């Protein structure tokens, strides 16, 4: 492990030498991960875990950086299970890092009208039922879940285009929970629009 850590330190210094983020991502994808992930897999297969394995930690972060969310989440959950620390540059634990990273990705994808599944639902479940994160973090997940039910195919939030009463009610429940958890969740306006849409649908059914 000592020799590997010396080599890892050399790789980290080389990585810092890239000025462009895109070049760093390519280097992580094509050089660092093919080199280090097999070592992490071997480490996990032996079932003899060191209390602090920086190689493991950096590989998790790099997998997120290159967009391999399936493998990144898998290894991040193993890191949590084994109580592995995050790399020194990350000043929070794995649940905080994982939830923030996946949320930022989901926001970007949803605004472009792209699917955020299965990763959003996977992490949403953990945020709500397993991890004790700050209320603000949990609230933004509830808010995102609510808004997701109101998005059209282009990623725009439009309650007026939703004809499913159950979806509207579920969205409002998520947004209400977000407001309960964090007073600055900023969901009042969208909840008013949901209420208006629910009333409009009720009027149509009554005709």
Secondary structure as the mmCIF struct_conf table of DSSP 4:
data_model
#
loop_
_struct_conf.conf_type_id
_struct_conf.id
_struct_conf.beg_label_comp_id
_struct_conf.beg_label_asym_id
_struct_conf.beg_label_seq_id
_struct_conf.end_label_comp_id
_struct_conf.end_label_asym_id
_struct_conf.end_label_seq_id
HELX_RH_AL_P HELX_RH_AL_P1 UNK A 2 UNK A 16
TURN_TY1_P TURN_TY1_P1 UNK A 17 UNK A 17
BEND BEND1 UNK A 20 UNK A 20
HELX_RH_AL_P HELX_RH_AL_P2 UNK A 21 UNK A 27
HELX_RH_PI_P HELX_RH_PI_P1 UNK A 28 UNK A 32
HELX_RH_AL_P HELX_RH_AL_P3 UNK A 33 UNK A 46
TURN_TY1_P TURN_TY1_P2 UNK A 47 UNK A 47
BEND BEND2 UNK A 51 UNK A 51
HELX_RH_AL_P HELX_RH_AL_P4 UNK A 54 UNK A 65
TURN_TY1_P TURN_TY1_P3 UNK A 66 UNK A 67
HELX_RH_AL_P HELX_RH_AL_P5 UNK A 69 UNK A 81
TURN_TY1_P TURN_TY1_P4 UNK A 82 UNK A 83
HELX_LH_PP_P HELX_LH_PP_P1 UNK A 84 UNK A 87
TURN_TY1_P TURN_TY1_P5 UNK A 88 UNK A 89
BEND BEND3 UNK A 92 UNK A 92
HELX_RH_AL_P HELX_RH_AL_P6 UNK A 94 UNK A 111
TURN_TY1_P TURN_TY1_P6 UNK A 112 UNK A 113
TURN_TY1_P TURN_TY1_P7 UNK A 117 UNK A 118
HELX_RH_AL_P HELX_RH_AL_P7 UNK A 119 UNK A 129
TURN_TY1_P TURN_TY1_P8 UNK A 130 UNK A 130
HELX_RH_AL_P HELX_RH_AL_P8 UNK A 135 UNK A 148
TURN_TY1_P TURN_TY1_P9 UNK A 149 UNK A 150
STRN STRN1 UNK A 151 UNK A 151
TURN_TY1_P TURN_TY1_P10 UNK A 153 UNK A 154
BEND BEND4 UNK A 155 UNK A 155
STRN STRN2 UNK A 157 UNK A 157
HELX_RH_3T_P HELX_RH_3T_P1 UNK A 159 UNK A 161
HELX_RH_AL_P HELX_RH_AL_P9 UNK A 165 UNK A 181
TURN_TY1_P TURN_TY1_P11 UNK A 183 UNK A 184
HELX_RH_AL_P HELX_RH_AL_P10 UNK A 188 UNK A 206
#
